[in-house]
Amino acid sequence: MSEAQKPRDERFIKLGLNIAYYRKLNRLTQAQLAERVKINPKYMSQIERQSPAMSPSLKVLFAMADVFQIPAHKLLDFDN
């Protein structure tokens, strides 16, 4: 992996961890969150596993933020 790819890959990891954090904070299973944002549960699992090939669209991120009742930028906050 090139040096240029490393920061990008780390952001996918942090995004997946943030989604998992807010999902668990809201006491939702992956299947429940997938149903609420209208995506396949397998896709939900891949997003949380931090797969760059399966990164969520903005539409999905906004839907997740709505479910979590947080501003969407919180899912992209990688400073914590």
Biopython code that builds the backbone (N, CA, C, O; Angstrom):
import numpy as np
from Bio.PDB.StructureBuilder import StructureBuilder

atoms = [
    (1, "MET", "N", (0.837, -1.173, 0.000)),
    (1, "MET", "CA", (0.000, 0.000, 0.000)),
    (1, "MET", "C", (0.887, 1.242, 0.000)),
    (1, "MET", "O", (1.853, 1.322, 0.758)),
    (2, "SER", "N", (0.560, 2.191, -0.837)),
    (2, "SER", "CA", (1.366, 3.407, -0.913)),
    (2, "SER", "C", (1.078, 4.306, 0.286)),
    (2, "SER", "O", (0.057, 4.166, 0.958)),
    (3, "GLU", "N", (1.988, 5.218, 0.533)),
    (3, "GLU", "CA", (1.813, 6.170, 1.633)),
    (3, "GLU", "C", (0.570, 7.029, 1.420)),
    (3, "GLU", "O", (-0.094, 7.406, 2.386)),
    (4, "ALA", "N", (0.252, 7.341, 0.172)),
    (4, "ALA", "CA", (-0.912, 8.177, -0.121)),
    (4, "ALA", "C", (-2.218, 7.472, 0.215)),
    (4, "ALA", "O", (-3.206, 8.132, 0.538)),
    (5, "GLN", "N", (-2.241, 6.151, 0.146)),
    (5, "GLN", "CA", (-3.456, 5.394, 0.430)),
    (5, "GLN", "C", (-3.704, 5.215, 1.922)),
    (5, "GLN", "O", (-4.856, 5.069, 2.330)),
    (6, "LYS", "N", (-2.678, 5.223, 2.737)),
    (6, "LYS", "CA", (-2.828, 4.937, 4.158)),
    (6, "LYS", "C", (-3.812, 5.858, 4.871)),
    (6, "LYS", "O", (-4.697, 5.360, 5.566)),
    (7, "PRO", "N", (-3.698, 7.185, 4.731)),
    (7, "PRO", "CA", (-4.662, 8.038, 5.431)),
    (7, "PRO", "C", (-6.097, 7.786, 4.984)),
    (7, "PRO", "O", (-7.018, 7.824, 5.799)),
    (8, "ARG", "N", (-6.289, 7.530, 3.693)),
    (8, "ARG", "CA", (-7.634, 7.271, 3.176)),
    (8, "ARG", "C", (-8.194, 5.994, 3.797)),
    (8, "ARG", "O", (-9.352, 5.963, 4.214)),
    (9, "ASP", "N", (-7.397, 4.962, 3.859)),
    (9, "ASP", "CA", (-7.855, 3.707, 4.440)),
    (9, "ASP", "C", (-8.167, 3.875, 5.924)),
    (9, "ASP", "O", (-9.122, 3.282, 6.426)),
    (10, "GLU", "N", (-7.370, 4.678, 6.630)),
    (10, "GLU", "CA", (-7.619, 4.923, 8.049)),
    (10, "GLU", "C", (-8.945, 5.634, 8.249)),
    (10, "GLU", "O", (-9.622, 5.392, 9.248)),
    (11, "ARG", "N", (-9.331, 6.498, 7.336)),
    (11, "ARG", "CA", (-10.619, 7.186, 7.452)),
    (11, "ARG", "C", (-11.772, 6.202, 7.301)),
    (11, "ARG", "O", (-12.783, 6.332, 7.991)),
    (12, "PHE", "N", (-11.640, 5.229, 6.418)),
    (12, "PHE", "CA", (-12.691, 4.216, 6.294)),
    (12, "PHE", "C", (-12.818, 3.419, 7.586)),
    (12, "PHE", "O", (-13.924, 3.097, 8.020)),
    (13, "ILE", "N", (-11.697, 3.109, 8.186)),
    (13, "ILE", "CA", (-11.713, 2.378, 9.453)),
    (13, "ILE", "C", (-12.422, 3.203, 10.512)),
    (13, "ILE", "O", (-13.285, 2.693, 11.226)),
    (14, "LYS", "N", (-12.063, 4.472, 10.617)),
    (14, "LYS", "CA", (-12.673, 5.334, 11.626)),
    (14, "LYS", "C", (-14.160, 5.546, 11.364)),
    (14, "LYS", "O", (-14.950, 5.611, 12.306)),
    (15, "LEU", "N", (-14.549, 5.653, 10.096)),
    (15, "LEU", "CA", (-15.963, 5.795, 9.762)),
    (15, "LEU", "C", (-16.737, 4.563, 10.226)),
    (15, "LEU", "O", (-17.784, 4.689, 10.861)),
    (16, "GLY", "N", (-16.232, 3.389, 9.915)),
    (16, "GLY", "CA", (-16.896, 2.157, 10.344)),
    (16, "GLY", "C", (-17.005, 2.069, 11.852)),
    (16, "GLY", "O", (-18.030, 1.635, 12.378)),
    (17, "LEU", "N", (-15.954, 2.478, 12.554)),
    (17, "LEU", "CA", (-15.983, 2.458, 14.020)),
    (17, "LEU", "C", (-16.987, 3.467, 14.568)),
    (17, "LEU", "O", (-17.679, 3.178, 15.544)),
    (18, "ASN", "N", (-17.076, 4.648, 13.954)),
    (18, "ASN", "CA", (-18.048, 5.641, 14.400)),
    (18, "ASN", "C", (-19.471, 5.152, 14.205)),
    (18, "ASN", "O", (-20.316, 5.327, 15.083)),
    (19, "ILE", "N", (-19.742, 4.543, 13.064)),
    (19, "ILE", "CA", (-21.084, 4.017, 12.805)),
    (19, "ILE", "C", (-21.424, 2.944, 13.825)),
    (19, "ILE", "O", (-22.522, 2.942, 14.381)),
    (20, "ALA", "N", (-20.496, 2.034, 14.076)),
    (20, "ALA", "CA", (-20.727, 0.979, 15.065)),
    (20, "ALA", "C", (-20.957, 1.575, 16.452)),
    (20, "ALA", "O", (-21.820, 1.103, 17.192)),
    (21, "TYR", "N", (-20.188, 2.613, 16.811)),
    (21, "TYR", "CA", (-20.337, 3.263, 18.117)),
    (21, "TYR", "C", (-21.750, 3.827, 18.288)),
    (21, "TYR", "O", (-22.414, 3.553, 19.288)),
    (22, "TYR", "N", (-22.203, 4.612, 17.311)),
    (22, "TYR", "CA", (-23.534, 5.216, 17.429)),
    (22, "TYR", "C", (-24.644, 4.176, 17.337)),
    (22, "TYR", "O", (-25.689, 4.328, 17.969)),
    (23, "ARG", "N", (-24.427, 3.129, 16.562)),
    (23, "ARG", "CA", (-25.428, 2.055, 16.482)),
    (23, "ARG", "C", (-25.586, 1.386, 17.844)),
    (23, "ARG", "O", (-26.705, 1.168, 18.307)),
    (24, "LYS", "N", (-24.472, 1.065, 18.477)),
    (24, "LYS", "CA", (-24.519, 0.415, 19.790)),
    (24, "LYS", "C", (-25.053, 1.369, 20.852)),
    (24, "LYS", "O", (-25.785, 0.948, 21.747)),
    (25, "LEU", "N", (-24.698, 2.642, 20.763)),
    (25, "LEU", "CA", (-25.207, 3.647, 21.688)),
    (25, "LEU", "C", (-26.727, 3.724, 21.622)),
    (25, "LEU", "O", (-27.389, 3.981, 22.627)),
    (26, "ASN", "N", (-27.269, 3.501, 20.436)),
    (26, "ASN", "CA", (-28.712, 3.516, 20.227)),
    (26, "ASN", "C", (-29.345, 2.136, 20.398)),
    (26, "ASN", "O", (-30.533, 1.947, 20.139)),
    (27, "ARG", "N", (-28.535, 1.186, 20.836)),
    (27, "ARG", "CA", (-28.995, -0.184, 21.113)),
    (27, "ARG", "C", (-29.707, -0.812, 19.918)),
    (27, "ARG", "O", (-30.794, -1.377, 20.036)),
    (28, "LEU", "N", (-29.061, -0.691, 18.777)),
    (28, "LEU", "CA", (-29.576, -1.273, 17.548)),
    (28, "LEU", "C", (-28.639, -2.376, 17.070)),
    (28, "LEU", "O", (-27.422, -2.281, 17.232)),
    (29, "THR", "N", (-29.201, -3.398, 16.494)),
    (29, "THR", "CA", (-28.386, -4.405, 15.826)),
    (29, "THR", "C", (-28.070, -3.893, 14.422)),
    (29, "THR", "O", (-28.684, -2.939, 13.945)),
    (30, "GLN", "N", (-27.118, -4.531, 13.779)),
    (30, "GLN", "CA", (-26.827, -4.160, 12.395)),
    (30, "GLN", "C", (-28.067, -4.345, 11.523)),
    (30, "GLN", "O", (-28.350, -3.521, 10.654)),
    (31, "ALA", "N", (-28.793, -5.415, 11.756)),
    (31, "ALA", "CA", (-29.997, -5.689, 10.960)),
    (31, "ALA", "C", (-31.061, -4.615, 11.176)),
    (31, "ALA", "O", (-31.726, -4.201, 10.226)),
    (32, "GLN", "N", (-31.222, -4.167, 12.411)),
    (32, "GLN", "CA", (-32.211, -3.123, 12.697)),
    (32, "GLN", "C", (-31.833, -1.805, 12.032)),
    (32, "GLN", "O", (-32.684, -1.129, 11.453)),
    (33, "LEU", "N", (-30.549, -1.440, 12.116)),
    (33, "LEU", "CA", (-30.114, -0.201, 11.472)),
    (33, "LEU", "C", (-30.255, -0.318, 9.957)),
    (33, "LEU", "O", (-30.714, 0.617, 9.301)),
    (34, "ALA", "N", (-29.869, -1.441, 9.410)),
    (34, "ALA", "CA", (-29.996, -1.654, 7.959)),
    (34, "ALA", "C", (-31.450, -1.492, 7.516)),
    (34, "ALA", "O", (-31.724, -0.879, 6.484)),
    (35, "GLU", "N", (-32.366, -2.034, 8.287)),
    (35, "GLU", "CA", (-33.790, -1.925, 7.945)),
    (35, "GLU", "C", (-34.242, -0.463, 7.982)),
    (35, "GLU", "O", (-34.984, -0.015, 7.107)),
    (36, "ARG", "N", (-33.797, 0.266, 8.986)),
    (36, "ARG", "CA", (-34.219, 1.670, 9.127)),
    (36, "ARG", "C", (-33.653, 2.572, 8.038)),
    (36, "ARG", "O", (-34.297, 3.544, 7.643)),
    (37, "VAL", "N", (-32.462, 2.262, 7.550)),
    (37, "VAL", "CA", (-31.870, 3.091, 6.478)),
    (37, "VAL", "C", (-32.073, 2.468, 5.096)),
    (37, "VAL", "O", (-31.578, 2.975, 4.089)),
    (38, "LYS", "N", (-32.801, 1.371, 5.073)),
    (38, "LYS", "CA", (-33.197, 0.713, 3.821)),
    (38, "LYS", "C", (-32.006, 0.239, 2.990)),
    (38, "LYS", "O", (-31.900, 0.505, 1.793)),
    (39, "ILE", "N", (-31.109, -0.483, 3.686)),
    (39, "ILE", "CA", (-30.000, -1.129, 2.987)),
    (39, "ILE", "C", (-29.971, -2.600, 3.399)),
    (39, "ILE", "O", (-30.599, -2.999, 4.379)),
    (40, "ASN", "N", (-29.245, -3.380, 2.647)),
    (40, "ASN", "CA", (-29.104, -4.800, 2.924)),
    (40, "ASN", "C", (-28.272, -5.003, 4.196)),
    (40, "ASN", "O", (-27.254, -4.332, 4.366)),
    (41, "PRO", "N", (-28.676, -5.911, 5.092)),
    (41, "PRO", "CA", (-27.890, -6.157, 6.305)),
    (41, "PRO", "C", (-26.439, -6.560, 6.022)),
    (41, "PRO", "O", (-25.541, -6.216, 6.791)),
    (42, "LYS", "N", (-26.210, -7.277, 4.938)),
    (42, "LYS", "CA", (-24.844, -7.659, 4.582)),
    (42, "LYS", "C", (-24.014, -6.416, 4.248)),
    (42, "LYS", "O", (-22.850, -6.314, 4.638)),
    (43, "TYR", "N", (-24.613, -5.490, 3.536)),
    (43, "TYR", "CA", (-23.947, -4.228, 3.212)),
    (43, "TYR", "C", (-23.637, -3.461, 4.495)),
    (43, "TYR", "O", (-22.562, -2.877, 4.626)),
    (44, "MET", "N", (-24.580, -3.461, 5.447)),
    (44, "MET", "CA", (-24.368, -2.793, 6.732)),
    (44, "MET", "C", (-23.152, -3.385, 7.432)),
    (44, "MET", "O", (-22.321, -2.651, 7.967)),
    (45, "SER", "N", (-23.050, -4.684, 7.430)),
    (45, "SER", "CA", (-21.918, -5.365, 8.042)),
    (45, "SER", "C", (-20.607, -4.963, 7.373)),
    (45, "SER", "O", (-19.603, -4.730, 8.046)),
    (46, "GLN", "N", (-20.624, -4.884, 6.053)),
    (46, "GLN", "CA", (-19.411, -4.513, 5.317)),
    (46, "GLN", "C", (-18.996, -3.076, 5.603)),
    (46, "GLN", "O", (-17.804, -2.776, 5.657)),
    (47, "ILE", "N", (-19.962, -2.190, 5.786)),
    (47, "ILE", "CA", (-19.647, -0.798, 6.124)),
    (47, "ILE", "C", (-18.935, -0.755, 7.470)),
    (47, "ILE", "O", (-17.910, -0.088, 7.612)),
    (48, "GLU", "N", (-19.473, -1.461, 8.453)),
    (48, "GLU", "CA", (-18.859, -1.447, 9.781)),
    (48, "GLU", "C", (-17.512, -2.159, 9.816)),
    (48, "GLU", "O", (-16.674, -1.856, 10.666)),
    (49, "ARG", "N", (-17.300, -3.087, 8.916)),
    (49, "ARG", "CA", (-16.005, -3.774, 8.859)),
    (49, "ARG", "C", (-14.957, -2.923, 8.162)),
    (49, "ARG", "O", (-13.833, -3.367, 7.927)),
    (50, "GLN", "N", (-15.333, -1.704, 7.836)),
    (50, "GLN", "CA", (-14.408, -0.722, 7.288)),
    (50, "GLN", "C", (-13.872, -1.102, 5.921)),
    (50, "GLN", "O", (-12.687, -0.917, 5.645)),
    (51, "SER", "N", (-14.712, -1.620, 5.081)),
    (51, "SER", "CA", (-14.286, -2.002, 3.734)),
    (51, "SER", "C", (-14.346, -0.792, 2.802)),
    (51, "SER", "O", (-15.439, -0.310, 2.504)),
    (52, "PRO", "N", (-13.207, -0.293, 2.337)),
    (52, "PRO", "CA", (-13.238, 0.854, 1.420)),
    (52, "PRO", "C", (-14.067, 0.583, 0.162)),
    (52, "PRO", "O", (-14.656, 1.504, -0.403)),
    (53, "ALA", "N", (-14.114, -0.651, -0.265)),
    (53, "ALA", "CA", (-14.882, -0.992, -1.460)),
    (53, "ALA", "C", (-16.383, -0.879, -1.216)),
    (53, "ALA", "O", (-17.161, -0.795, -2.166)),
    (54, "MET", "N", (-16.794, -0.877, 0.051)),
    (54, "MET", "CA", (-18.214, -0.830, 0.381)),
    (54, "MET", "C", (-18.554, 0.412, 1.195)),
    (54, "MET", "O", (-19.394, 0.353, 2.093)),
    (55, "SER", "N", (-17.923, 1.514, 0.895)),
    (55, "SER", "CA", (-18.183, 2.731, 1.649)),
    (55, "SER", "C", (-19.604, 3.226, 1.381)),
    (55, "SER", "O", (-20.101, 3.118, 0.260)),
    (56, "PRO", "N", (-20.254, 3.767, 2.409)),
    (56, "PRO", "CA", (-21.640, 4.210, 2.244)),
    (56, "PRO", "C", (-21.740, 5.503, 1.439)),
    (56, "PRO", "O", (-20.823, 6.324, 1.439)),
    (57, "SER", "N", (-22.851, 5.663, 0.767)),
    (57, "SER", "CA", (-23.120, 6.909, 0.050)),
    (57, "SER", "C", (-23.502, 7.992, 1.055)),
    (57, "SER", "O", (-23.774, 7.699, 2.219)),
    (58, "LEU", "N", (-23.521, 9.221, 0.608)),
    (58, "LEU", "CA", (-23.978, 10.309, 1.471)),
    (58, "LEU", "C", (-25.427, 10.104, 1.879)),
    (58, "LEU", "O", (-25.810, 10.427, 3.004)),
    (59, "LYS", "N", (-26.229, 9.571, 0.975)),
    (59, "LYS", "CA", (-27.638, 9.307, 1.281)),
    (59, "LYS", "C", (-27.746, 8.347, 2.470)),
    (59, "LYS", "O", (-28.565, 8.558, 3.365)),
    (60, "VAL", "N", (-26.930, 7.306, 2.481)),
    (60, "VAL", "CA", (-26.929, 6.340, 3.585)),
    (60, "VAL", "C", (-26.394, 6.986, 4.857)),
    (60, "VAL", "O", (-26.953, 6.775, 5.933)),
    (61, "LEU", "N", (-25.323, 7.769, 4.756)),
    (61, "LEU", "CA", (-24.787, 8.447, 5.939)),
    (61, "LEU", "C", (-25.818, 9.396, 6.545)),
    (61, "LEU", "O", (-25.980, 9.438, 7.764)),
    (62, "PHE", "N", (-26.516, 10.158, 5.699)),
    (62, "PHE", "CA", (-27.539, 11.066, 6.206)),
    (62, "PHE", "C", (-28.674, 10.293, 6.864)),
    (62, "PHE", "O", (-29.195, 10.716, 7.896)),
    (63, "ALA", "N", (-29.059, 9.166, 6.278)),
    (63, "ALA", "CA", (-30.122, 8.347, 6.866)),
    (63, "ALA", "C", (-29.695, 7.798, 8.223)),
    (63, "ALA", "O", (-30.494, 7.767, 9.158)),
    (64, "MET", "N", (-28.445, 7.365, 8.336)),
    (64, "MET", "CA", (-27.939, 6.876, 9.625)),
    (64, "MET", "C", (-27.941, 7.990, 10.661)),
    (64, "MET", "O", (-28.362, 7.784, 11.799)),
    (65, "ALA", "N", (-27.472, 9.166, 10.269)),
    (65, "ALA", "CA", (-27.458, 10.305, 11.191)),
    (65, "ALA", "C", (-28.876, 10.623, 11.663)),
    (65, "ALA", "O", (-29.084, 10.945, 12.833)),
    (66, "ASP", "N", (-29.844, 10.535, 10.763)),
    (66, "ASP", "CA", (-31.242, 10.767, 11.147)),
    (66, "ASP", "C", (-31.709, 9.733, 12.164)),
    (66, "ASP", "O", (-32.373, 10.075, 13.142)),
    (67, "VAL", "N", (-31.363, 8.475, 11.934)),
    (67, "VAL", "CA", (-31.739, 7.421, 12.881)),
    (67, "VAL", "C", (-31.092, 7.670, 14.239)),
    (67, "VAL", "O", (-31.734, 7.505, 15.277)),
    (68, "PHE", "N", (-29.832, 8.065, 14.232)),
    (68, "PHE", "CA", (-29.108, 8.314, 15.481)),
    (68, "PHE", "C", (-29.467, 9.662, 16.107)),
    (68, "PHE", "O", (-29.105, 9.934, 17.252)),
    (69, "GLN", "N", (-30.175, 10.499, 15.359)),
    (69, "GLN", "CA", (-30.550, 11.853, 15.792)),
    (69, "GLN", "C", (-29.313, 12.684, 16.152)),
    (69, "GLN", "O", (-29.230, 13.311, 17.209)),
    (70, "ILE", "N", (-28.365, 12.654, 15.222)),
    (70, "ILE", "CA", (-27.132, 13.436, 15.371)),
    (70, "ILE", "C", (-26.873, 14.165, 14.066)),
    (70, "ILE", "O", (-27.396, 13.766, 13.025)),
    (71, "PRO", "N", (-26.070, 15.232, 14.099)),
    (71, "PRO", "CA", (-25.662, 15.845, 12.831)),
    (71, "PRO", "C", (-24.765, 14.863, 12.068)),
    (71, "PRO", "O", (-23.963, 14.149, 12.669)),
    (72, "ALA", "N", (-24.907, 14.835, 10.762)),
    (72, "ALA", "CA", (-24.158, 13.875, 9.940)),
    (72, "ALA", "C", (-22.650, 14.011, 10.112)),
    (72, "ALA", "O", (-21.925, 13.025, 9.987)),
    (73, "HIS", "N", (-22.175, 15.204, 10.393)),
    (73, "HIS", "CA", (-20.719, 15.388, 10.515)),
    (73, "HIS", "C", (-20.133, 14.596, 11.678)),
    (73, "HIS", "O", (-18.933, 14.326, 11.696)),
    (74, "LYS", "N", (-20.962, 14.223, 12.646)),
    (74, "LYS", "CA", (-20.456, 13.427, 13.778)),
    (74, "LYS", "C", (-19.940, 12.058, 13.310)),
    (74, "LYS", "O", (-19.009, 11.511, 13.902)),
    (75, "LEU", "N", (-20.535, 11.516, 12.266)),
    (75, "LEU", "CA", (-20.072, 10.237, 11.739)),
    (75, "LEU", "C", (-18.707, 10.364, 11.082)),
    (75, "LEU", "O", (-17.972, 9.385, 10.953)),
    (76, "LEU", "N", (-18.379, 11.577, 10.668)),
    (76, "LEU", "CA", (-17.095, 11.831, 10.000)),
    (76, "LEU", "C", (-16.094, 12.527, 10.933)),
    (76, "LEU", "O", (-15.059, 13.016, 10.482)),
    (77, "ASP", "N", (-16.402, 12.569, 12.207)),
    (77, "ASP", "CA", (-15.494, 13.176, 13.186)),
    (77, "ASP", "C", (-14.486, 12.126, 13.603)),
    (77, "ASP", "O", (-14.818, 11.190, 14.330)),
    (78, "PHE", "N", (-13.251, 12.279, 13.141)),
    (78, "PHE", "CA", (-12.226, 11.286, 13.384)),
    (78, "PHE", "C", (-11.202, 11.738, 14.435)),
    (78, "PHE", "O", (-10.147, 11.122, 14.584)),
    (79, "ASP", "N", (-11.515, 12.798, 15.148)),
    (79, "ASP", "CA", (-10.576, 13.326, 16.139)),
    (79, "ASP", "C", (-10.707, 12.699, 17.518)),
    (79, "ASP", "O", (-9.899, 12.988, 18.401)),
    (80, "ASN", "N", (-11.694, 11.858, 17.720)),
    (80, "ASN", "CA", (-11.884, 11.276, 19.060)),
    (80, "ASN", "C", (-11.279, 9.915, 19.169)),
    (80, "ASN", "O", (-11.351, 9.290, 20.227)),
]
sb = StructureBuilder()
sb.init_structure("model")
sb.init_model(0)
sb.init_chain("A")
sb.init_seg("    ")
for serial, (resi, resn, name, xyz) in enumerate(atoms, 1):
    if name == "N":
        sb.init_residue(resn, " ", resi, " ")
    sb.init_atom(name, np.array(xyz, "f"), 0.0, 1.0, " ", f" {name:<3s}", serial, name[0])
structure = sb.get_structure()
